[in-house]
Amino acid sequence: MKAQALHGHLDALLLAVLEQGALHGYAIIEALRARSDGSLDLPTGTIYPALRRLERAGHVASTWSTVNGRERRTYQLTDAGRRALAGERAGWHEFQQTVGRFLDPGSPPGTPA
């Protein structure tokens, strides 16, 4: 799946991954890949700018640590990030229901998908 197909949803995916606990950047990429059964194989050039954007917004916090002689930046969800994730989930459910009315052939008009 291409990064552009995720336009508008990447932040929510990153917040959801970090909901499980703090992770360093590469582990976030691996978690996205694993939870999507390989469909989300996003480059670092997509993930790290999004993490920086989420950090500037106060949704994630990061700390530097040294592991086996290598510097790693670890990201964790903040309380504001948890609230943002809840809002993203609500928006996703509404989007899914609305679009499902058109794309799900078994869904009669006026009913949730």
N, C-alpha and C positions, 0 to 999 in steps of 0.2 A: 504494500500500500504506500502510495506516495505521500510525502509530508504535506503537499498542497491539498490533498483530499481531507486532511484533518483540520483545515483552516477553521479557526474558531473553537476547536475542541481540544487542542493540544494542552492548554493550560489545565483544563479539567482532568485530563488523563494523568498529567504529572502530579497534580494534587492528590488524585486517587491512589497513585502508586505510593506517595509519601505518607498516606494515611496509615499504612502498615508499620511505619517507623522510619527513622533516619537512614538515608542511603547516600553513598557517594555517586558522582555523576555516571560513571560507567555501570554501576549496579542499577541505576534508574533505567538506563538504556536496556540492560539485560532483563529487567522486570517487565518493561513494556513488550519486549520481544516474547518473553515466556508467557505472559498473560494473554497475548494475542495469538498464541500458537504460531509465532513467526511472521504474522502479517505486518506487524509494526517493527520494522527494522530501520529505525531512524538514525541519521548521521549525527555526530556530535555538533555539527554546525547548525542543526535544528534545535537540539535539546538544550545546549548551554545558553544560548541567547534567551530562550524561554524561561529557563531557571533564573537568569539574572533579572528578567522582567518581573517574575513572580516575587523575587527578593525585594526589588525596588517597591513593589506594591505592598509589601509587608505580609505576603501570604506564605513565604518560606523564609527561614533563617539558615545561614550557613556558618560552618566553622572549619578551620584548617586543622589537619592532624597529619602526623607522619606515621605511615604503616610500612614496615619492612624497608625503611629508608626512602620511601616515596611520599611526597606531599599529596594529600587528598583533601578535596573540599567535600564536606558532608552536608547534606541538605535535610531540613526537617520542617514539617508543617507547623505553622503558628496557629494561634486561636483564630486570628483573622482568616487564615487559610482554610481552617475547618468550616468557618461560616461561608466562605466563598465556595467551597466544594459543595456544601448543602444547597446553595443557590444554583450552582451549575447542574447539580442532579435534578433539581426541580425543573429547571429550564429544559434539560434533556428529555425528561418525561413528557413535558408539554409538546416539545418538538416531535418526539417519536409518535405521540398520539395523533397529532395534527397531520403529519406526513403519512402516517399509516392509513389514514382515511382515504388517501389517494393511491398509495402503492400496495396496500394489502388488499388483494381482490376479495377476500372473505369478509371484509369489514363494511357493513352497510353504512350509508351516509348518516351522520348524526350520532354515531356510537363510537366509544373509545376503541382504538386499535387493539 
